[in-house]
Amino acid sequence: MSLKSKRIVVTGGPGTGKTVLISSLEENGYHCFHEVIRTMTLDALGDVALDEKLVNPIDFVEDSKSFNDELINARLQHFINGQNIKKDHLFYDRGLPDVIAYMDYFGQPSEQHYADLCLEHRYDEVLILPPWKEIYVQDNERMENFEQACGIHEKLENTYINLGYTPIEVPFGTIENRMQFVVDFINKTGE
């Protein structure tokens, strides 16, 4: 086992299969940090009636800055918690830069300390899952339509690139094929 775990972000627009891939990795013995936004969105929704025009949790929270602060701090805590886990690879369902990308997509100002956190807490690899119309489903926590999901994907990719990453695209395929792609990738990049 290596002295330091390799941190790998799994990102992409909504509905691309990230959560299924993370669950599969976990079932195969990899340590995974799960996405926090779905629970936060459900909590923020409370008794709000869903309006099909609402696609951003910020549309129905009282304080968008506090919501984004809570989100980036939760992802930062995942990153910090990874320091105590003795595994070769740690997988994250979304990373710190995702917060900036979503804020950019929804036209929210991002404070400099968000970028500073992203630069101070770097992942080793970024795997990005592209928009996939055939599997895309909207639900109570995923309010974006497919076109919006594509726009978010573009912001995510650009945000990671602007922060000095080279995202690796995970191709379409069965969960077994995607899982094999990730395993082959981490084996190729070494311990």
Backbone torsions as a table, in degrees:
resi	resn	phi	psi	omega
1	MET	NA	142.7	179.2
2	SER	-71.8	161.0	179.2
3	LEU	-70.5	-31.6	-176.9
4	LYS	-125.4	131.8	178.5
5	SER	-66.0	144.0	173.8
6	LYS	-87.7	124.1	-177.6
7	ARG	-95.5	125.2	-176.2
8	ILE	-126.5	120.6	176.9
9	VAL	-89.1	136.1	170.4
10	VAL	-109.8	114.9	-175.7
11	THR	-133.9	-179.8	-179.7
12	GLY	145.6	169.8	178.9
13	GLY	-63.6	172.3	179.0
14	PRO	-61.3	145.3	172.1
15	GLY	72.6	27.7	-177.9
16	THR	-99.5	-4.0	179.4
17	GLY	101.7	13.5	-178.4
18	LYS	-60.5	-48.3	-175.1
19	THR	-64.9	-38.9	177.4
20	VAL	-64.0	-41.8	178.9
21	LEU	-65.1	-44.4	178.7
22	ILE	-60.4	-43.8	179.4
23	SER	-62.4	-39.9	178.6
24	SER	-65.7	-42.4	177.3
25	LEU	-60.6	-43.6	-179.8
26	GLU	-63.6	-42.8	178.4
27	GLU	-61.8	-24.1	180.0
28	ASN	-97.4	18.2	171.1
29	GLY	94.0	1.6	178.8
30	TYR	-85.8	145.7	177.5
31	HIS	-82.7	127.1	-176.9
32	CYS	-128.8	140.0	172.1
33	PHE	-100.7	126.9	-174.3
34	HIS	-87.8	155.0	178.7
35	GLU	-60.4	139.4	-178.9
36	VAL	-101.9	-17.6	-171.6
37	ILE	-67.9	-33.2	-177.1
38	ARG	-62.0	-45.6	178.2
39	THR	-65.4	-42.6	179.2
40	MET	-61.9	-38.8	180.0
41	THR	-66.7	-44.8	178.0
42	LEU	-60.9	-42.7	178.6
43	ASP	-63.1	-41.7	-178.7
44	ALA	-68.3	-35.3	-179.6
45	LEU	-62.9	-44.8	-177.8
46	GLY	51.6	-120.4	-178.6
47	ASP	-100.2	13.8	-179.6
48	VAL	-65.3	131.4	175.1
49	ALA	-75.5	130.9	-178.4
50	LEU	-70.4	130.3	175.7
51	ASP	-109.7	130.0	-175.6
52	GLU	-62.1	-14.8	177.6
53	LYS	-81.3	-17.2	179.4
54	LEU	-79.7	120.7	179.2
55	VAL	-126.8	-0.5	-174.2
56	ASN	-131.9	128.0	177.8
57	PRO	-54.2	-26.7	-179.1
58	ILE	-62.9	-23.9	179.3
59	ASP	-64.9	-21.8	-176.1
60	PHE	-127.2	11.2	173.0
61	VAL	-97.2	151.7	-178.7
62	GLU	-71.2	-34.6	-174.4
63	ASP	-133.8	97.9	-176.0
64	SER	-64.4	-35.5	179.2
65	LYS	-62.8	-44.9	179.0
66	SER	-63.3	-39.3	178.4
67	PHE	-61.1	-48.5	179.9
68	ASN	-67.0	-36.5	175.7
69	ASP	-62.0	-44.7	179.5
70	GLU	-62.4	-40.3	-179.4
71	LEU	-65.7	-49.9	-178.0
72	ILE	-67.6	-33.4	177.8
73	ASN	-68.4	-35.0	176.8
74	ALA	-65.9	-41.1	178.5
75	ARG	-70.6	-34.4	174.9
76	LEU	-63.7	-40.7	178.9
77	GLN	-62.8	-39.2	174.5
78	HIS	-58.2	-46.1	-179.3
79	PHE	-59.8	-47.9	-179.4
80	ILE	-63.1	-43.0	179.7
81	ASN	-60.7	-28.5	179.1
82	GLY	-63.0	-22.0	-180.0
83	GLN	-66.1	-22.3	-176.9
84	ASN	-99.6	6.1	-177.3
85	ILE	-105.8	125.2	-176.2
86	LYS	-95.9	76.2	176.7
87	LYS	-134.8	153.3	178.6
88	ASP	-67.0	-36.8	-176.2
89	HIS	-131.4	135.7	174.1
90	LEU	-120.1	130.3	-179.7
91	PHE	-110.1	138.6	-179.1
92	TYR	-120.7	123.4	173.4
93	ASP	-79.9	91.7	-173.6
94	ARG	80.2	149.8	-179.4
95	GLY	-123.7	-178.6	179.2
96	LEU	-54.1	-44.1	-178.1
97	PRO	-61.6	-21.5	179.3
98	ASP	-59.7	-33.6	-180.0
99	VAL	-62.3	-45.3	179.5
100	ILE	-63.7	-42.7	-178.9
101	ALA	-61.6	-44.4	179.6
102	TYR	-66.2	-41.4	178.2
103	MET	-61.1	-41.8	178.7
104	ASP	-62.8	-45.5	-179.2
105	TYR	-59.5	-41.6	-176.5
106	PHE	-90.6	10.2	173.8
107	GLY	70.1	29.4	178.4
108	GLN	-96.7	141.3	177.0
109	PRO	-69.8	136.9	178.4
110	SER	-107.3	128.9	179.7
111	GLU	-76.3	151.3	-176.9
112	GLN	-58.7	-32.4	-177.4
113	HIS	-65.1	-22.2	174.9
114	TYR	-65.6	-47.6	178.3
115	ALA	-63.9	-39.5	178.4
116	ASP	-60.1	-42.9	177.4
117	LEU	-60.7	-41.0	-180.0
118	CYS	-65.4	-37.2	-179.5
119	LEU	-76.1	-31.3	-179.9
120	GLU	-79.8	-26.9	-176.3
121	HIS	-120.6	86.9	-172.3
122	ARG	-97.8	142.8	174.4
123	TYR	-90.2	160.4	-179.6
124	ASP	-85.2	-33.9	-179.3
125	GLU	-144.0	154.0	175.8
126	VAL	-127.6	119.4	173.8
127	LEU	-103.7	128.2	-177.4
128	ILE	-120.5	130.5	178.9
129	LEU	-98.5	125.6	-176.2
130	PRO	-76.6	160.6	175.6
131	PRO	-57.7	138.3	-176.0
132	TRP	-137.5	96.9	-172.1
133	LYS	-58.6	-36.5	-175.5
134	GLU	-64.3	-25.1	-179.6
135	ILE	-108.5	-0.3	-173.5
136	TYR	-71.9	130.9	178.1
137	VAL	-137.9	132.7	172.0
138	GLN	-88.2	148.3	175.5
139	ASP	-150.6	-168.6	-176.3
140	ASN	-64.6	-25.2	178.8
141	GLU	-104.4	-15.8	178.8
142	ARG	-115.2	91.6	-171.2
143	MET	-93.7	-10.4	-176.2
144	GLU	-73.2	145.2	171.0
145	ASN	-81.8	176.0	-174.0
146	PHE	-63.9	-38.8	179.9
147	GLU	-63.7	-39.9	176.9
148	GLN	-66.3	-38.4	177.2
149	ALA	-60.1	-38.6	177.6
150	CYS	-64.9	-41.7	178.0
151	GLY	-64.0	-39.4	177.8
152	ILE	-65.6	-41.6	177.4
153	HIS	-55.5	-46.4	-179.8
154	GLU	-61.1	-43.1	178.3
155	LYS	-63.7	-40.6	179.1
156	LEU	-61.8	-49.7	-179.4
157	GLU	-58.3	-47.5	-179.1
158	ASN	-65.1	-38.5	179.6
159	THR	-62.9	-46.5	179.0
160	TYR	-63.5	-42.6	178.5
161	ILE	-61.4	-45.2	-180.0
162	ASN	-63.6	-22.9	177.2
163	LEU	-92.0	8.4	173.9
164	GLY	93.0	11.6	178.1
165	TYR	-93.9	159.9	171.3
166	THR	-120.1	91.4	-177.7
167	PRO	-61.9	137.9	177.1
168	ILE	-102.4	123.0	-177.4
169	GLU	-79.5	128.4	174.4
170	VAL	-87.1	120.4	-175.3
171	PRO	-70.4	160.3	173.0
172	PHE	-59.7	154.3	176.1
173	GLY	156.9	179.5	176.9
174	THR	-64.2	163.4	177.8
175	ILE	-61.2	-35.1	177.9
176	GLU	-63.5	-42.0	179.1
177	ASN	-66.7	-41.5	179.3
178	ARG	-66.5	-42.0	178.2
179	MET	-60.4	-44.2	179.6
180	GLN	-63.9	-38.0	176.7
181	PHE	-59.0	-45.4	-179.3
182	VAL	-65.6	-44.6	179.6
183	VAL	-62.3	-45.3	177.3
184	ASP	-60.8	-40.9	179.9
185	PHE	-63.3	-47.4	-178.3
186	ILE	-69.7	-29.9	176.0
187	ASN	-70.7	-36.5	179.2
188	LYS	-69.4	-36.2	-178.0
189	THR	-81.7	-4.2	175.4
190	GLY	84.6	171.8	-179.6
191	GLU	-76.6	NA	NA
